[in-house]
Amino acid sequence: MISIHHLFTQIFTFIFLNIHLLFIHIKVIYIFYRLYIGFKMSLLVSVDDDLKNSFLRAAKANDMSGSQLIRSFMKDYVLKNKQQDLFQDSSKKTSKKF
């Protein structure tokens, strides 16, 4: 006859291993998802607090986020400085959809 302690140990081990495998599957799916749509890069910029706050307020007044405006400024700059081929190549990498 199996003791209650042994039975609980087996049940706990079974549940723990299945939860652990589920988390591993989720991590693998997330990695493949990120590889498929492309990783985004961050850019750290040092600015004066007053300038940052004024910029964010102005962006919000125009229903945009600061990040949206910065990306727009960067795209415009690249296009104006005859670097369209660089911009087009990078946009192809990040525009994949399911």
C-alpha positions as CSV (number, residue, x, y, z in Angstrom):
1,M,0.0,0.0,0.0
2,I,1.2,3.5,-0.9
3,S,1.5,5.9,1.9
4,I,-0.3,9.3,1.8
5,H,3.0,11.1,2.0
6,H,4.4,9.2,-1.0
7,L,1.2,9.8,-3.0
8,F,1.3,13.6,-2.3
9,T,5.0,13.6,-3.2
10,Q,4.3,12.0,-6.6
11,I,1.3,14.3,-7.3
12,F,3.4,17.4,-6.4
13,T,6.3,16.2,-8.5
14,F,4.0,15.6,-11.5
15,I,2.3,19.0,-11.2
16,F,5.6,20.8,-10.7
17,L,7.3,19.2,-13.7
18,N,4.3,19.9,-16.0
19,I,4.2,23.6,-14.9
20,H,8.0,23.8,-15.4
21,L,7.6,22.3,-18.9
22,L,4.8,24.8,-19.7
23,F,7.0,27.7,-18.7
24,I,9.8,26.4,-20.9
25,H,7.3,26.1,-23.9
26,I,6.1,29.7,-23.3
27,K,9.7,30.9,-23.3
28,V,10.5,29.1,-26.5
29,I,7.4,30.4,-28.2
30,Y,8.2,34.0,-27.0
31,I,11.8,33.7,-28.4
32,F,10.5,32.5,-31.8
33,Y,7.9,35.2,-31.8
34,R,10.5,37.9,-31.1
35,L,12.7,36.5,-33.8
36,Y,9.9,36.5,-36.3
37,I,8.8,40.1,-35.7
38,G,12.2,41.4,-35.0
39,F,13.8,42.8,-31.9
40,K,13.4,46.5,-31.3
41,M,16.4,48.5,-30.1
42,S,16.4,51.3,-27.5
43,L,18.2,54.5,-27.7
44,L,19.3,56.3,-24.6
45,V,19.4,60.1,-25.0
46,S,20.4,62.6,-22.3
47,V,18.3,65.8,-22.3
48,D,17.5,68.5,-19.8
49,D,14.4,67.7,-17.7
50,D,12.6,70.9,-18.7
51,L,13.1,70.0,-22.4
52,K,12.0,66.5,-21.9
53,N,8.8,67.5,-20.0
54,S,8.0,70.2,-22.5
55,F,8.5,67.8,-25.4
56,L,6.2,65.1,-23.8
57,R,3.5,67.7,-23.1
58,A,3.7,68.9,-26.7
59,A,3.5,65.3,-28.0
60,K,0.5,64.6,-25.8
61,A,-1.2,67.7,-27.0
62,N,-0.9,66.3,-30.5
63,D,-2.2,62.8,-29.5
64,M,1.2,61.3,-29.9
65,S,3.7,59.7,-27.6
66,G,7.3,61.0,-27.3
67,S,8.5,57.7,-28.8
68,Q,6.3,58.1,-31.9
69,L,7.6,61.6,-32.5
70,I,11.2,60.6,-32.1
71,R,10.8,57.7,-34.5
72,S,9.1,60.1,-37.0
73,F,11.9,62.7,-36.6
74,M,14.5,60.0,-37.2
75,K,12.7,58.7,-40.3
76,D,12.4,62.2,-41.7
77,Y,16.1,62.9,-41.0
78,V,17.2,59.7,-42.8
79,L,15.0,60.4,-45.8
80,K,16.1,64.1,-46.0
81,N,19.8,63.1,-45.9
82,K,19.6,60.7,-48.8
83,Q,19.9,57.6,-46.8
84,Q,16.5,56.1,-47.9
85,D,18.1,52.7,-48.8
86,L,19.2,52.3,-45.1
87,F,15.8,53.2,-43.8
88,Q,14.0,50.9,-46.3
89,D,16.2,47.9,-45.3
90,S,15.7,48.4,-41.6
91,S,11.9,48.8,-42.0
92,K,11.7,45.5,-43.9
93,K,13.2,43.7,-41.0
94,T,10.7,45.0,-38.4
95,S,7.5,45.1,-40.5
96,K,6.8,41.3,-40.5
97,K,3.3,40.3,-39.5
98,F,1.7,37.0,-38.8
